[in-house]
Amino acid sequence: MPFTNLLENLVSSVKGATGAIILEADGEAVQWYSRADGERLRLRGAYLVNMLPSCRAATSRLRLSNPSHLIVNYDG
């Protein structure tokens, strides 16, 4: 796949990273690289696509600035 090397290099360059994924807007995984469980990575990606609009709506209701970055850290 065309992005596999790019994603692998990205994961190698980020301390503690175990995977990287490119998602469509609806949460469908386009391409991914995972040192561990690729299925778990795809499920987490889909979750984030569904969670991000809720975060944006909450910041809007609270009259906060729009989030420019979202960092999610999972144990295990």
N, C-alpha and C positions, 0 to 999 in steps of 0.2 A: 504494500500500500504506500502511497506517496508521502504521507506525513509520519510514518512510523519512526524513521530516523530522527526527525525533528522533535517528536514527542519524547523519544528515548533520551536525546541530548538534554531536553528541558528537565526531565526527571533527574537525570544525573547531575545537573547543575544546581538543583534546589535541595538544600540540606533537609533530610527527612522525608522527601517526597517519594512515594511509591508508585504513582501513576499520574497520567495526564490524559485529558479527553477533549475532543472537539465535538460540540453538540449543536444540533439544529435548534431553532427557537422552540419547537414543541417537545424537546427533551430527547429526541432520538439521537443515539450515538452515531456519529459519522466516522470517526477514527479514534482509536485509543491505544495507549501503551500502558501496561501494568506489570510491575515486578511480582505482584501477588495475584489477587483474585479479580480478573477482568470483569466478571459479572457484577461483583459488588461495586466496582467503579462505575459501571453503566447505570446501576440503580441509584447510586448517590448523585450522579449527574442529572438524572431525571428528577430526583427530589429537589435539587437546587433550582432547576428551571421552574418548578412549581412554587418554590419558596420565595424566590426573588421578587415576584410581583407583590406578594404580601408585605415584604420588607419595604418596598417602595411606597405602597399604600399607607403603611403605618407612619413612615417618615413624613409623608404628605399631610396626613391627619394631624400629626404633632407639630407641623410647620417647621420641620427640620430640613436641612439641605438634602438633596438626593444623594444616595450612597454612590460613591465612585469606585469603591473596592469592597469585595466581600471575601473574607477569609474564614474558611470552615476547617476546623481541626478535629479529627476523630481519634479517639484512643482505641487501639487495637485494630 
